[in-house]
């Protein structure tokens, strides 16, 4: 009987320890980038060219999933418990595709799948998506570049690059992400204004 009581007491103590440890577990928070949807595309008249958008590239440190901050121009840090729910380059690729589809400049816009049934291919780089904590205040910086190539000639027919900075009013990660969304929207708008268009004959 005494052995059974000892076993029960030991089990209760172990359970209490496990419950106590559970309180200290910290789970990551996940964030998404979001920008306003593009307007409905205008009615296409005399537009025949097709475009494929290749997946954007990005620095390897952005592919780790954690939101990035820089305490100095040379030092990159990562928020261990604040992460992107979707790879930022996937978000930028899909947003650029949506905006170009809505532009009315192409008969068809799709994600690049390696096929040659299109006229132009657009490639790009998400060069920066980070919080900066030096030179006074907290800011975010977004830098994007892109170029469009004619599939038949291999010639670059359009290219552009932009860098946008946004000021963060509140020093916390949700405020940083909110400003990243606004800054990303401005950067993509500037990148695509006036934007790629097939050459007129």
Number of C-alpha atoms within 10 A of each C-alpha: 6 7 8 9 10 11 12 12 12 12 12 12 12 12 12 12 11 11 11 11 10 10 8 8 7 8 9 12 13 14 17 14 18 16 15 9 10 14 11 11 14 11 11 12 10 9 14 12 16 17 29 23 21 18 20 22 20 19 13 7 13 21 15 13 18 21 24 21 20 17 14 12 10 6 8 14 15 17 13 13 12 19 19 19 13 14 17 20 21 14 17 23 21 18 19 21 21 18 20 23 21 18 21 18 24 22 14 16 22 17 17 16 11 10 7 12 11 18 18 27 23 25 19 23 19 21 20 17 23 23 27 23 16 12 10 7 12 20 21 27 20 23 20 24 19 18 17 24 19 17 15 10 10 11 11 14 16 16 17 16 18 17 18 20 20 19 16 20 12 11 12 10 16 13 13 23 22 17 21 27 20 18 23 26 20 18 22 23 15 17 21 19 10 9 17 23 18 18 8 5 3
